[in-house]
Amino acid sequence: MGLVTPHCMIELDNVTFKWHKNDAKPTLNIPTLRIDKGEHIFLHGPSGVGKSTLLALLAGINTPSSGNIRILNRDLNTLSNTQRDVFRAENIGYIFQNFNLLPYLTPIENVTLGCEFSKSRKQKALQQTTEPKPSLQKEAIRLLTALGLSESYHSKDVASLSIGQQQRVAAARAFIGSPELIIADEPTSALDTANRESFIKLLFEQAKRANSTLVFVSHDETLKPLFNRAISLVSLQEPL
Amino acid sequence: MILTKLAYKSLLNRRASVLLTLFTIAISVMLLLSIERIRVDAKTSFSNTISGTDLIVGARTGDIQLLLSSVFRIGYANNGVSWQSYQYIAAQRGVKWSIPISLGDSHKGQAVLGTSRDYFTHYRFAKKQTLSFQQGHAFEHLNQVVLGSDVASRLGYALGDNIVISHGMGNTSFHHHKDNPFIIVGILNATGTPVDKTLHIPLAAIDLIHGGSHSANNDDDEHDEHDEHDEHDEHDEHDEHDEHDEHNNLIGEPSQITALLMGFDSPLYTLQIRRNINQYKKEPLLAIMPTVTLKELWQMLAIVEKVLLLFSGVVILVSLLGMLTTLLANLNQRRRELAILRSVGARPWQLFTLISMESLFTTLLGCLVGCGLYYGVMLISSSYLQSHAGISVNIAMLSYYELTLIGVIMAAGFIIGLIPATRAYFYSLSDGMSIKT
């Protein structure tokens, strides 16, 4: 169990993961990985190398078959399912590859959804607004606008939005309430190059404002120069 | 709060399938309530058919057969009561009133009852209600007829119309006595009993339509009787007998009547005279207490009641299973939606609550719509039931029992909703996260 290190966001220690107990060789095998607070990490690797698996471990959706994962100095292994649910809801914003928006809610409702299930996210979200009467809606509007979704779309049907617009909603949902860690799972795969870069820049802006650590996963290495550190999942894994 | 909002929005989003489920429940609730109400009202209508009559006396036969033939106009009395016996019985101590009735003739399929004017004063139905006139008055002459409300409305008769009464039962009697028309002088209010489907004529007139006064009678068809004191004689009859004194005019001197209805001063007399009649040596007679026999008859019909209950039970079961099917099918489609909720921080118990809330809401709304449909159906069908089945449907507030039924349906719907809710509870986070659209 590593030392308590105040600047450390994510710490992996001899982590292996198998989908099934009897699998001969683990899907993922990471001897060590350390990401500091405030870093903007570009995590890349070809398809099938285990990117999504790693993200699921980081988000506490799955637990490693062996080894330890520490996030914000909390050992995820020691948390119960419920505790992990709470921990995730409070500290992690997740941008899904397929956005995972609820089609029957408006963009604003989708964005504020997470705050409805976590009191601390809600409080932090309310602190973010500079408005005289803070409300979740106002914070959602601020985030959506900052991420480039103009206000005329804020109350529209999510299903009627374009992919790019849906992605901004998904990003705003991850950022609301300033979680310590933002995990983005190939959110730009459906965008063209120009849009990709401008979107990532908007992500950086918000991450800075919220003091969030950003872990951005992609197989598209052309994005690598935009980040201050890139990690290759292939070289991260111990040669088997 | 957020769960309620999500449940509402999610239901709205799936309104087509939700509406279908809702209507399945609504229709089954409607069916259950209707069957229940008809069952209860049929029983009430049934036991309301006759009241206030202490004894019915007829020729010896089965209790129920006598009741069916004298009160429900179903089947035939194979034999009659001789006029001598009638007079003897009517003269017993404690007899408050006695009404001779004579059945066996018909008009266009509707029963014709020969009786005395006392019938209109002493015959009671439901909660001791007497017959009342919608129009006109009781017969005063041999050629006058009083119609039950159904007869009048179904055959389109009005006061003053002339009608011909045939000999025997059924529509196609052999002889129509065209020379004996009757004038309609009264139409009774609806009672919800066989009285509505009956034409009432003076007892003596039964003889007339058979073509002769005081003739010897066949067992089945012909009955002539005397009653009480009626004041008028006939003006219009083309018959032979115009010349009776006022007393006997409307009653005549039949040799036989079908049955007699009796009221007593005290229940003690009822029991005593009933015993005496049943042991009467001169003629094989049977006296029944209609309320007792009605109960026996209903017990015989209890199987019908049970079948109706079974039907409604099955209807509910089917609709609840339908709801379960829909809920489970929806749940599969909603795995992703639930997983998204989990990923933004909803806990398993919150998903559980969400799903149970939705099914409870669907059941609740289904029950409400079902009640609405039920009242609609009852409003539309009550007149039909009244006229065709003789069931007077009572459109009232839901009874305690009906509310209990709805409560049971709601509880069942809620419990069934717990099945998909439990499945939702165990949906793991990764399960939904890995589903790609």
Interface residues (C-beta under 8 A of the other chain):
Chain A: S52 A56 I61 N62 T82 D85 V86 R88 A89 E90 Y94 F96 Q97 N98 N100 L101 L102 P103 Y104 L105 E109 L113 G114 E116 F117 S118 R121 R173
Chain B: M1 I2 K9 S10 L12 N13 R336 E337 A339 I340 L341 R342 S343 V344 G345 A346 R347 Q350 L429 S430 M433 S434 K436 T437
